[in-house]
Amino acid sequence: MSGEVRPPQSREWVAPFRVVLAVLGLILWAAGLSPPVWSWAGRYEFVQAIQFGVFAFAVPVLLVSGAQWRPIGLASREDQQLDPDGRRVSPAQSRWLDRLAASRSANSHQQRAVVAALVFAALTIFWRVAPVVDYLVGHPWLVVVESVCLVAMGVVLFADLVESPPLTPGASRPYRIGIAAGVMWTAWVVAYLNGMSHNSWYHAFHHVAGRGISLSADQQLSAGFIWLLSGAVFVPIIFWNLVYWLQSEEDPNEELGRLVRDERARGFFGTD
């Protein structure tokens, strides 16, 4: 084997790829509000579930991963600098997200991440309960409100789970793993209860025997698509953070012990 040192891999593809992710998120958001999907969501439970999954999971993670904060003026176009302690310093002409990024770099934000996860999980349950879904089907204009609520809170949540320059997740990797798993399991449990129910939760969807999709198939497809969409978003986040955590220089067992000691000293949710 030769002793030559390989040059570092180019990361020029990252910026265009982030643009693609952000654009894809906007396209999916617009598609979920377009007339074909809009009308199908009022007829089929599984289409309404797909629409919900796109708003709650796919669009927020794509927008956060796309990280197009600088082009829309929420972050400075200048690169952030590090102080002698390795903490981020806001650029001279800093914007709101630059100051937020600097604050995250200086402090631990476990509490905010947990609260965001709890609020997001509560929203996902709220928009799937029977009275709300039945009202959505009867009043399609409320889908816009649903999408804004889920996307906005989803962006807040995923900003603590994935990198979104200039923002970095405020929670440690073990917290990110636990939060992602908890939110995903919440969606899975609600979908499972609906899919396995003998009677449909939602009375706004009408099924005629021998015509179109059956009631049981509609319920099971609805549960399956929510499982698929939430799993496609959260499982990579869980394993990505797990792999990086296990590969870190600090021993995972020692880090867990340190986190437990910190929580005992500061309270379960840490500091904000």
C-alpha positions in Angstrom: 0.0 0.0 0.0 1.3 3.5 -0.8 1.7 6.0 1.9 0.2 8.9 0.0 -2.5 10.9 1.8 -5.9 11.0 0.1 -7.3 14.5 -0.3 -10.5 15.3 1.6 -13.6 14.5 -0.3 -15.3 17.4 -2.0 -18.6 18.5 -0.4 -19.6 20.8 -3.3 -22.6 18.6 -3.9 -24.1 19.4 -0.5 -25.4 22.9 -1.3 -27.2 21.9 -4.5 -28.6 18.9 -2.8 -30.0 21.0 0.0 -31.7 23.2 -2.6 -33.3 20.1 -4.1 -34.6 19.0 -0.7 -36.1 22.4 0.0 -37.8 22.6 -3.4 -39.1 19.0 -3.0 -40.6 20.0 0.4 -42.4 22.9 -1.2 -43.6 20.8 -4.1 -45.0 18.2 -1.7 -46.7 20.9 0.4 -48.3 22.4 -2.7 -49.3 19.0 -4.0 -51.1 18.2 -0.7 -53.2 21.3 -1.1 -53.8 20.8 -4.9 -57.4 20.1 -6.1 -56.9 16.4 -7.0 -55.5 15.4 -3.6 -57.8 17.9 -1.9 -60.9 16.1 -3.4 -59.6 12.6 -3.0 -58.8 13.3 0.7 -62.5 13.9 1.2 -63.4 10.6 -0.3 -60.8 8.1 0.9 -59.4 7.8 4.4 -56.0 6.5 3.2 -55.5 9.6 0.9 -56.4 11.8 3.9 -53.7 9.9 5.9 -51.1 10.4 3.2 -52.0 14.1 3.1 -51.5 14.3 6.9 -48.2 12.4 6.8 -46.8 14.7 4.1 -47.7 17.8 6.1 -46.6 16.4 9.5 -43.4 14.5 8.5 -42.2 14.8 4.9 -42.5 18.6 4.4 -40.9 19.8 7.7 -37.9 17.4 7.5 -37.3 18.4 3.8 -37.5 22.1 4.6 -35.2 21.8 7.6 -32.7 19.6 5.8 -32.9 22.0 2.8 -31.8 24.8 5.1 -32.6 27.6 2.7 -32.6 30.2 5.5 -30.1 32.5 3.9 -31.8 33.0 0.5 -35.1 34.0 2.3 -33.3 36.4 4.6 -33.6 34.6 8.0 -29.9 34.1 8.2 -26.8 36.1 7.2 -24.9 35.0 4.1 -21.7 35.4 6.0 -20.0 32.3 7.5 -20.2 32.0 11.2 -16.9 32.1 13.2 -15.8 30.2 16.3 -14.4 31.8 19.4 -11.4 30.4 21.3 -13.7 28.1 23.2 -15.1 26.6 20.0 -18.5 28.3 20.3 -20.2 29.9 17.4 -20.1 33.7 17.1 -22.8 35.6 15.1 -21.6 37.4 12.0 -21.3 41.2 12.0 -24.6 41.6 10.2 -26.4 38.8 12.0 -30.0 37.8 11.5 -32.4 36.1 13.9 -31.3 32.6 13.0 -27.6 33.5 13.4 -28.2 34.7 17.0 -30.3 31.6 17.7 -27.5 29.4 16.3 -24.9 31.1 18.5 -27.2 30.6 21.5 -27.6 26.9 20.8 -23.8 26.5 20.5 -23.3 28.1 23.9 -26.0 26.3 25.8 -27.7 22.9 26.1 -31.4 22.9 25.0 -32.7 19.5 26.0 -35.8 21.0 27.6 -36.8 22.9 24.4 -36.3 19.8 22.3 -38.5 17.7 24.7 -41.2 20.3 24.8 -41.2 20.7 21.0 -41.6 16.9 20.7 -44.5 16.8 23.2 -46.3 19.6 21.4 -45.7 18.1 18.0 -46.9 14.7 19.2 -50.0 16.3 20.7 -50.7 18.0 17.4 -50.4 14.8 15.4 -52.9 13.1 17.8 -55.3 16.1 17.6 -55.4 16.1 13.8 -56.1 12.4 13.7 -59.0 12.1 16.2 -62.4 11.3 14.7 -64.2 14.6 15.3 -61.4 16.7 13.8 -61.0 14.5 10.7 -64.7 14.4 10.2 -64.9 18.2 10.4 -61.9 18.5 8.0 -63.7 16.4 5.4 -66.8 18.5 5.7 -64.8 21.8 5.7 -61.9 21.3 3.3 -60.6 24.9 3.8 -59.4 23.8 7.2 -56.8 21.6 5.5 -54.8 24.8 5.0 -54.8 25.4 8.8 -53.9 21.8 9.4 -50.9 22.0 7.0 -49.6 25.3 8.5 -49.9 24.0 12.1 -48.1 20.7 11.3 -45.4 22.2 9.1 -44.6 25.0 11.4 -44.4 22.8 14.5 -42.6 20.2 12.5 -39.9 22.7 11.5 -39.4 23.6 15.2 -39.0 19.9 16.1 -36.7 18.8 13.3 -34.4 21.8 13.8 -33.5 20.0 17.0 -33.0 16.6 15.3 -31.1 17.4 12.1 -28.4 19.8 10.9 -29.9 22.9 9.2 -27.1 25.5 8.8 -26.6 27.8 10.5 -28.6 25.9 13.0 -27.3 22.8 14.8 -29.4 20.6 17.0 -29.5 21.8 20.5 -30.1 18.4 22.0 -27.5 15.7 22.5 -27.6 12.6 20.3 -29.1 10.3 22.9 -31.9 12.9 23.3 -32.4 13.1 19.6 -32.7 9.3 19.3 -35.2 9.2 22.1 -37.3 12.1 20.8 -37.4 10.8 17.3 -38.4 7.3 18.5 -41.0 8.7 20.8 -42.7 10.9 18.2 -42.6 8.1 15.6 -44.1 5.5 18.0 -46.9 8.0 18.9 -47.9 8.2 15.3 -47.6 4.4 14.9 -49.8 3.7 17.9 -52.5 6.0 16.8 -52.4 4.5 13.2 -52.4 1.0 14.6 -55.4 1.6 16.8 -57.3 3.0 13.8 -56.2 0.3 11.4 -57.1 -2.6 13.7 -60.4 -1.1 14.8 -63.5 -3.2 13.8 -65.4 0.0 13.1 -64.1 3.1 11.4 -63.2 6.0 13.6 -64.3 8.4 10.9 -67.9 8.7 9.8 -67.3 11.2 7.0 -65.9 8.6 4.6 -68.6 6.5 3.0 -68.0 3.0 1.6 -70.5 1.1 -0.6 -70.1 -2.7 -0.8 -68.9 -3.8 -4.2 -67.9 -0.3 -5.3 -64.4 1.1 -4.8 -62.2 0.4 -1.9 -63.6 -1.5 1.1 -63.8 0.0 4.7 -61.3 -2.4 6.1 -58.8 -1.9 3.2 -59.2 1.9 3.5 -58.4 1.7 7.3 -55.4 -0.6 6.8 -54.0 1.5 4.0 -54.4 4.6 6.1 -52.4 3.0 9.0 -49.8 1.6 6.6 -49.1 4.9 4.9 -48.7 6.7 8.2 -46.3 4.0 9.4 -44.4 4.3 6.1 -44.1 8.1 6.0 -43.2 8.5 9.7 -40.8 5.6 9.5 -39.1 6.9 6.4 -38.5 10.2 8.2 -37.6 9.1 11.7 -35.8 5.8 11.3 -32.9 7.4 9.3 -32.6 10.1 12.0 -32.5 7.5 14.7 -29.8 5.4 13.1 -27.8 8.3 11.8 -27.5 9.7 15.4 -27.0 6.3 16.8 -24.1 5.5 14.5 -22.4 8.9 15.1 -22.9 8.6 18.8 -21.4 5.1 18.9 -18.5 6.2 16.8 -17.7 9.3 18.9 -14.5 9.4 20.9 -16.4 9.5 24.2 -17.5 6.1 25.5 -21.3 5.8 25.1 -21.8 4.2 28.5 -19.8 7.0 30.1 -21.8 9.6 28.2 -25.1 8.1 29.3 -23.8 8.1 32.9 -22.8 11.7 32.6 -26.3 12.7 31.2 -28.0 10.9 34.0 -25.9 12.6 36.6 -26.5 16.0 34.9 -30.3 15.4 34.9 -30.3 14.5 38.6 -28.5 17.7 39.3 -30.5 20.0 37.0 -33.8 18.2 36.7 -35.0 15.7 34.2 -35.4 18.1 31.3 -31.9 19.8 31.6 -31.4 23.5 31.1 -32.6 25.9 28.6 
